[in-house]
Every structure is written in structure tokens, then in C-alpha cells.
């Protein structure tokens, strides 16, 4: 049992390295690309706020920190969804070679997304602290927990989409793109939940990422206490999606065969 556990961990490690090098042969350049993507999005939102005439944070505190508190959670959620959803279907030729299986592939994709985003967030925050102004986080442990929660929640959504992709190869990737695009607006990274009117709040509070970003800002800023979000809803929704995704993946793995696509 111990030997099997270490063998599985070794496979997850090597598959994680493989997924990290999937975008570029050099892992450092792959990390720099993730940092550049986050930086461009942060800069784009700063410019957009300035164009609209908003030059200060809706929450009393640092304006750039307000933007980063939403962008970083949005990035790790969306990249986790995409990584797990594209981790490899049960019909993938690579997964026909034991001892590699879908569980190892999904874990590796999830860990690769976590590594890339956590390291890029640390680099961005470190550069901000060193080059612009000292960071002042009210509760950095709570903010880190919200980032990990966003990663895990994104992985469960990606697990559902991966199961759909195995049965509907054309529909699954389309749904993945729709989920990631909808989160550009519905994630709540551009506004503060406490300031939303009731009809707008009802339009967005179905999204667990809105709750996580709003709670994260409660940990980051001393002057902000979330009233229109909670951690109970994303917790139970994430557990529900995890159980459904694991059951769907179990059924898919047992139903698939080498002749499945040929039969279709």
C-alpha cells in the first residue's frame, strides 16, 4: 500500500511537470506567460476604471489592491476550470497505458494550475510591495484560504465539464468556454457586493466566485465587512459538484472502451 501510494505520487508529479511544460518547453517562460496574462488584465481594468472616471477604490483602501483581490481569484478559478476540463478524456490514447489514469491526469492538471497561479500571484504581490508601496493585508491567512478555495471550486466545475466532454466532445469544450466567459462579468471582480442593488445581486449571487471574491475583500481590507455573501453556499456547492463529478467520471471510465468512438 505504501509503495502504491508513492508510485501514484510520483506519477502525479511527473504528469504535473508535463502539464506545466505543455504551453512551453521552458517552465520559467510558462510562468512568465501566466504573470504577463495577470498583469495585462490588471492593467486593463485600471485603464478602464480611469476611462470611466473612477480613480479610487469603492472600498476605503488601496485601489490597485482592490483590483488584484478580484483578478487573482478570477484567474485561478478560470485557469483551474480550463485545466481540469482539458485534462484528458477517458477515451484519450495516453490513458490506455497503465498505470496512468484519469484521476492522476486530473490531479496533475489541478496542481499545475495551482502552482502557476500561486507563484504568479506571489511574484506580482512581491513586485507591488517592493516597487510601488508596502502591502497592508488585514488577514493574509484568510485571503490565502480564499485563493485556495477558488482553486478547488474551479477544479470541481472543471470535473463536471470533463465528464460532459467525454460523452459530448463537441458540447463540452463549448460549455467550458461559456463558463469562463460568463465569469468575466458574473464573478464580481469589478464591483462590490455590498453596494449592489437587490435586483443585480439576485442576478449574480448564484456564482460561488462572487461570494469568494467578496469574502476575500473582507479579509484584505480592514474597512470592509461582507453582508451580501457567505462561505456556506460555495462550500456546499463545491462539495455537491465534486460528488457529482466523481460519480460521472466513475461511470464514464467504466463505460468507455477503445471501440467507443468507432461505434459512434
ZAMARGU-4260 file (C-alpha; in steps of 0.2 Angstrom, whole numbers, plus 5000, padded with zeros to 4 digits):
<rodrens>
0) 5000/5000/5000 | 5014/5012/5004 | 5023/5008/4988 | 5007/5010/4978 | 5005/5027/4986
5) 5022/5033/4982 | 5021/5026/4964 | 5005/5036/4962 | 5013/5052/4970 | 5027/5050/4958
10) 5016/5048/4943 | 5006/5064/4948 | 5022/5074/4950 | 5029/5069/4933 | 5011/5072/4925
15) 5011/5089/4934 | 5028/5094/4926 | 5021/5088/4909 | 5006/5099/4911 | 5016/5114/4916
20) 5028/5112/4901 | 5013/5109/4889 | 5012/5128/4885 | 5031/5130/4883 | 5046/5119/4885
25) 5054/5131/4897 | 5044/5131/4914 | 5051/5148/4918 | 5044/5155/4902 | 5027/5147/4905
30) 5027/5155/4922 | 5031/5172/4915 | 5017/5170/4902 | 5005/5167/4917 | 5012/5183/4926
35) 5010/5193/4910 | 4992/5187/4907 | 4988/5193/4925 | 4997/5209/4923 | 4989/5213/4907
40) 4971/5210/4915 | 4975/5221/4930 | 4982/5235/4919 | 4967/5234/4908 | 4955/5236/4922
45) 4965/5250/4929 | 4964/5259/4912 | 4945/5255/4911 | 4942/5262/4928 | 4951/5278/4924
50) 4942/5280/4907 | 4926/5279/4917 | 4932/5292/4929 | 4934/5280/4944 | 4951/5283/4952
55) 4949/5277/4969 | 4944/5261/4977 | 4925/5258/4981 | 4932/5251/4997 | 4942/5263/5008
60) 4959/5257/5004 | 4972/5254/4990 | 4964/5255/4973 | 4976/5243/4965 | 4974/5231/4979
65) 4956/5231/4977 | 4958/5226/4958 | 4971/5212/4962 | 4960/5205/4976 | 4947/5201/4962
70) 4958/5197/4947 | 4969/5184/4956 | 4955/5174/4962 | 4946/5175/4945 | 4962/5170/4936
75) 4965/5154/4947 | 4947/5149/4946 | 4946/5151/4927 | 4963/5143/4924 | 4958/5128/4936
80) 4941/5126/4926 | 4951/5125/4909 | 4965/5114/4916 | 4954/5101/4923 | 4941/5101/4909
85) 4955/5098/4897 | 4965/5086/4907 | 4961/5071/4896 | 4945/5061/4892 | 4943/5043/4896
90) 4945/5039/4878 | 4962/5048/4877 | 4975/5036/4869 | 4988/5041/4883 | 4976/5035/4897
95) 4975/5017/4889 | 4993/5014/4896 | 4993/5009/4914 | 4996/5014/4927 | 4991/5031/4921
100) 4973/5035/4924 | 4960/5049/4924 | 4962/5053/4942 | 4981/5056/4940 | 4978/5066/4925
105) 4965/5077/4934 | 4976/5079/4949 | 4991/5084/4939 | 4981/5097/4929 | 4974/5104/4945
110) 4991/5105/4954 | 4999/5113/4938 | 4986/5127/4938 | 4988/5130/4957 | 5007/5131/4955
115) 5007/5143/4941 | 4994/5154/4948 | 5000/5154/4966 | 5018/5158/4960 | 5012/5172/4948
120) 5002/5179/4962 | 5017/5179/4974 | 5028/5187/4961 | 5015/5201/4957 | 5012/5205/4975
125) 5031/5205/4979 | 5034/5217/4965 | 5020/5228/4970 | 5027/5228/4988 | 5045/5232/4983
130) 5042/5244/4968 | 5025/5253/4972 | 5020/5253/4991 | 5021/5241/5006 | 5007/5228/5006
135) 4994/5230/5020 | 4983/5215/5021 | 4971/5214/5036 | 4971/5195/5036 | 4983/5187/5024
140) 4979/5169/5030 | 4960/5172/5026 | 4965/5179/5009 | 4976/5164/5005 | 4962/5152/5011
145) 4950/5161/4999 | 4963/5159/4984 | 4964/5140/4988 | 4945/5139/4990 | 4943/5147/4972
150) 4956/5135/4965 | 4947/5120/4972 | 4930/5126/4967 | 4936/5129/4949 | 4943/5111/4949
155) 4926/5104/4953 | 4917/5114/4940 | 4931/5108/4928 | 4927/5090/4933 | 4909/5091/4928
160) 4914/5099/4911 | 4927/5085/4909 | 4914/5071/4911 | 4902/5080/4899 | 4917/5081/4886
165) 4919/5063/4887 | 4901/5060/4881 | 4899/5075/4870 | 4916/5080/4863 | 4908/5095/4853
170) 4897/5102/4868 | 4910/5100/4882 | 4923/5112/4876 | 4910/5125/4871 | 4902/5124/4888
175) 4920/5127/4896 | 4922/5142/4885 | 4905/5149/4890 | 4908/5146/4909 | 4925/5155/4908
180) 4917/5170/4898 | 4902/5172/4909 | 4914/5173/4924 | 4922/5189/4916 | 4906/5198/4922
185) 4897/5187/4934 | 4912/5184/4946 | 4910/5201/4954 | 4928/5206/4952 | 4923/5223/4945
190) 4911/5228/4959 | 4907/5227/4977 | 4893/5216/4983 | 4888/5227/4997 | 4884/5241/4985
195) 4874/5231/4973 | 4855/5234/4972 | 4844/5219/4976 | 4839/5215/4958 | 4858/5215/4952
200) 4863/5204/4967 | 4850/5191/4963 | 4857/5190/4945 | 4875/5186/4951 | 4874/5178/4968
205) 4872/5160/4960 | 4890/5161/4956 | 4902/5154/4970 | 4916/5165/4964 | 4906/5181/4968
210) 4905/5175/4986 | 4923/5170/4987 | 4929/5187/4980 | 4918/5197/4991 | 4924/5187/5007
215) 4942/5189/5001 | 4940/5208/5001 | 4933/5206/5019 | 4950/5198/5023 | 4961/5210/5013
220) 4953/5227/5019 | 4950/5232/5037 | 4936/5244/5032 | 4925/5231/5023 | 4913/5218/5031
225) 4904/5207/5018 | 4885/5207/5021 | 4878/5200/5004 | 4890/5185/5003 | 4894/5170/5013
230) 4906/5154/5013 | 4892/5142/5016 | 4885/5142/4999 | 4901/5140/4989 | 4906/5126/5002
235) 4891/5116/4999 | 4890/5119/4981 | 4908/5114/4978 | 4905/5098/4988 | 4890/5094/4978
240) 4899/5097/4961 | 4914/5086/4967 | 4902/5071/4972 | 4893/5073/4955 | 4909/5075/4945
245) 4917/5060/4954 | 4902/5049/4950 | 4900/5055/4932 | 4919/5051/4930 | 4917/5034/4938
250) 4903/5029/4926 | 4912/5037/4911 | 4928/5027/4915 | 4918/5011/4916 | 4908/5013/4901
255) 4921/5019/4889 | 4931/5007/4878 | 4944/5008/4864 | 4930/5005/4851 | 4918/5018/4859
260) 4922/5032/4846 | 4922/5019/4832 | 4905/5013/4837 | 4898/5031/4837
</rodrens>
